[in-house]
């Protein structure tokens, strides 16, 4: 995710999307590609086949609830999702998303977004433009230090980058 916009189609789901729906337990010990191919299949059997790089997952309240499995965010990143927009996030999912380079945006107006809408997501300013309807939604901006981590690809690449700078 860069400081500029992320453009993609919206895949819209409701409240209380669980980490088990995102990363089904039966595939947790499989390679990440296989696990990701089952992402959200209990809710939308076509999601993993239909999603493309840059697309945006939109949820309601409490997105990513359930267990603390970081594989839920990893599965979305593996499929090319760069941002998740929701009315609220489970705290562990929010942090796991940042840790793997996935931008979680809290947006009170997420329920105005419809499946297939083309979105321009600007996490730096906390703004989403719905290119399909022309509407603009305000989100909570991601704090700069977390946005830096997302831009760097997650926590580990971010720390490696900082260590390289310090070693010079």
PyMOL commands that set and color helices and strands:
alter all, ss='L'
color gray80, all
select helices_A, chain A and resi 19-22+25-27+32-36+47-50+71-78+91-99+110-112+144-151+155-167
alter helices_A, ss='H'
color red, helices_A
select strands_A, chain A and resi 6-12+56-58+83-86+103-106+118-122+127-130+136-138
alter strands_A, ss='S'
color yellow, strands_A
deselect
rebuild
show_as cartoon
